[in-house]
């Protein structure tokens, strides 16, 4: 008599106690108790024995994995008793009995080297390999009845499939697996593969391939990997010797610290894919207040800024040609994440390309400043349009007007001569560079600078008379609002021609 006992347990620490006894019985009889009259079911036999019979322990095992007992026949034995005692309330056990000589063939065979090997480890994936099961290599005609199943968990390796089944991260397999015990109770034609609804589970039950890449793992995390070979006809399995591996750390982006009041051009070199850059800023002063200002310098680019502190996102918004002001308050440090979304399209102007060395395209213009004693972002002009007065235009002077703010600020006017004749085309091309700041202009182009303040925003209009011009010449005028905090604000360029005759 050969008794093979396979213990599939409800968890890694749950054990079962197994004892096999041999008893010699002197007196015994069978008693049949019939069911009620009219029942079509067969009688249920009850077995009783009495007498001084002896009992001898043949085998004992305590554990949470598979155990096999092979014993010779005992002539004086009349009953073999198998006692299973669970040390945990929810322990499961499956018992197989085989009589006769030779192996039962109920369990898959493991190779000479039953270890699971690690071929490669990445940040979110691990590639495994193992030697093929001897059941597949020795019995090629039954290959379709076997499968490999791979399990991953962050706790420990499991010695049996049933123990792993209770802890697997794929609950859908737990339900599927225990449903199969009923279908495996009788021999049947093996299916060609596992059900289609489970085929999308990566590296779960994957046929007879002995190489597997487990994906969607967490970086810098240790995982344990177990491989089981399953006989789908008999409903049995054998466990390879599992392994473990730690995924690689996530690549930490380079973070560039921003200096106080620093004006920085942020560029993206690779136009064929998404790009991102990280910066940090620490406001000065006990108020921990600061101002972040940004402006896109190429209209075809889609740029997003995300500001976070202590792992919490404070704001996330798109950056366009209009000035973006982000108020920073209440944290000693901030992380600024600039990300270009999509690919670049046709740019509105090549002026920004000329500002930077090496032919690189400036995507975003950015500045961070500590805002002492401020309670919010500075006010902006109600409009950035410049107005010229035709009646005040002469052969050598023009008059400009623009809107200011209620805060005292410095306004500087720059001019650029286009030449005689019709200069609209040249003026338009020179007037569409919103990122061109006073730092990019020559001192010879600066005409004047003046301070202005008006508490009533509706009346915050200031004017300037620009003289020393040549008759019949076209000029482009730019006004910049120079601020203590943030990027200088550029008004829309204005082209004006002086009169030819006065």
Secondary structure, 3 states (H helix, E strand, C coil): CEEEEECCCCCCCCCEEEEEEEEECCEEEEEEECCCCCCCCCCEEEEEEECCCEEEEEEEEEECCCEEEECCCCCCCCEEEEEEEECCCCCCCEEEEECCCCCCCCCCCCCCCCEEEEEEECCCCEEEEECCCHHHHHCHHHHHHEEEEEEEECCCCCCCHHHHHHHCCCHHHHHHHHHHHHHCCCCCCCCCCCCHHHCCCCCCECCCCCEEEECCCCCCCEEEEEEEEEECCCCEEEECECEEEECCCCCCCCEEECCCCCEEEEECCCCCCCEEEEEEECCCCCCCEEEEEEEECCCCCEEEEEEEECCEEEEEEEECCCCEEEEEECCCCEEEEEEEECCCCCCCCCHHHHHCHHHCCEEEEEEEEECCCCCCCCCCCCCCCCEECHHHCCCCCEEEEEECCCCCEEEEEEEEEEEECCCHHHHHHHCCCCCCCHHHCCHHHEEEEEEECCCCHHHCEEEEEECCCCCCEEEEEEEEEECCCCCCEECCCEEEECCCCC
